[in-house]
């Protein structure tokens, strides 16, 4: 394979370019599985689309950049060695918005074309070829088969979502580690146990050349072990009368067994591609898994479907040399095929549950059917210590579980692909304060209500209306007219009562959650979370007062959280990594309140994940008073607060006013914790603490007593003598 000069700034309408067959490229290296960044030298291996037949490779070239193909061709013009057929390697990641523009124009060309390509880092490729004992041509051929098998479907046919495989995803050989460690003069590293080595690898950036070299050497030594098996082809749509079984490293077997027309096809996926295909006599029973099973399941993902279902029509499984892929027999097959991918081998049968009339929230987004979600997740609620719900604007994009002290169980990205910052809602869960019901609503925003046995209802993802984009009548005082009726429990859809698990599904590569609800393993004990005859309960939906300066964008939505101050036995403080403007002190980003009855509530944003994780601060036992700074015109989006214990009140280290309570303003220099506070309020642990926050770390805090904001009653605020 040889390469021409990289395509110049010519439009696809140019006849010479428009006539070129288009081969799509992904930005994942076929050797180390790491992302290939812009302008990094890469090599593309090309083969036939519906066969594992290797044709050739390109010379090294700067990897194409992100962008829209219509205006800036991001690829290289290339030709095949033998037939001299010109092709155009077009990189548009399946997870980018530009993918749609390219797909619309080139879908017919690409789908009728018989070529397929995989990109690799140039240095990864060089290390592998030089280290592999096979001849270069044979090494390239087997590398092509291993790399292309990581994509169960061809690019452009099935938008396979990114599966966050964890556990033993990185196959490392002792010989490869020893060789690379000696080059880096890290001989002691090679003497560590393989378990510890895998742990170090999991915490290290995969883009480091050290680990990419180890992966390349490991793969080079394994290419010679691929079995030589002739190609086999089985149509998935024509196996109603044929049993089927296949496991990686072997050939497709058709055992002599009794065939049932309603059998289930289960496909096991792993980081190396399809790992197993098996035919089950019935849908597996969804049941609770042990912690060991859950840990082992992180290495795999599963697809379950009924034999002969529409999703498997026109699809063929073809196997060669112990590797298997799928292809479409009909070139006009749809680009998007719905086959949900689960993180458990025994997912719930949602279709069966729906047919039995179980009251479950099947469809949150009315535009999609139940089978339209592409990634299904099941979280056992009795094995977790908390949940984190991640939002981008009004959209829920992720749900992460915490177990014990494992606060970094999953990684939450700091920003999304569209550049929005993300807001996190933490929900503590324990044995005493267990989840009783989960309700969801997605009319204007993805709002969740979680009813817990001790702490009552917790509202998650509730945004304040915005002036420009939301059609609400706004009171000049800052509250929305009729806001108490905008959200109420009667408008929510509820899952099972006393659920065993939380079930949610994501909408493919757009990573929006479009299916969420509470699930019970035993359908016979299914009881609705809230009955339709229950009286709807209004949900507080308030503007911050004084109001936060509105930026009128999705990234700066004000989310409302609240918690009662009565009955608090401890308050655990969390601080942002950012500083208060003009002051060298971290601002409080959120608080976890623990109550006498064993319940717990969260106000603000408590981040337990990623590099923006909150700093765990002090825990105040049995707080008696709260001191809250008033909003300042120079710091309108930051307020400081702290709690006073009985001993501090007795020692007189802080002004508390008459009878231990001061319900009027305190002024500069009187707060011993924050001497620079210009004004504030000290209040007993009564009423409701309202807390508004945004993904951009803007905040507002207020105390509400008998549905009155204390700030509104302070002298000097209403008459304008104190700037709000």
Buried (B, 14 or more C-beta within 10 A) or exposed (E): BEBEEEBEEEEBEEEEBBEBBBBBBBBBBBBBBBBBEEEBBBBBBBBBBBBBBBBBBBBBBEBBEBBBBBEBBBBBBBBBEEEEBBBBBBBBBBBBEBBEBBBEBBBEBBBEBBBBBBBBBBBBBBBBBEBBEBEEEBBBBBBBBBBBBBBBBBBBBBBBBEBEBBBBBBBBBEEBBBBBBEEEEEEEBBEBEEEEBBEEBEEEEBBEBBBBBBBBBBBBBBBEEBEEBEEBBBBBBEBEEBBBBBBBEBBBEEEEEEBBEEBBBBBBBBBBBBBBBBBEEEBBEBEBBEEEEBEEBBBBBBBBBBBBBEBBBBBBBBBBBBBBBBBBBEEEBEEEBBBBBBBBBBBBBBEEBEEEEBBBBBBBBEEBEBBBBBBBBBBBBEBBBBBBBBBBBBBBBBBBBBBEEEBBBBEBBEEBBEEBBBBBBBBBBBEEBBBBBBBBBBEEBBBBBBBBBBBBBBBBBBBBBBEEEBEBEBEEEBBBEEBBEBBBBEBBBBBBBBBBBBBBBBBBBBBBBBBBBBBBBEBEEBEBBBEEEEEEEEBBBBBBBBBBEBBEBBBBBBBBBBBBBEEBBBBBBBBBBEEBEEEEEBBBBBBBBBBEEBBBBBBBBBBBBBEBBBEBBEEBEEBBBBBBBBBBEEBBBBBBBBBBBEEBBEEEEBEBBEEEEBBEBBBEEBBBBBEBBBBBBBBBBEBBBBBBBBBBBBBBBBBBBEEEBBBBEBEBBEEEEBBB
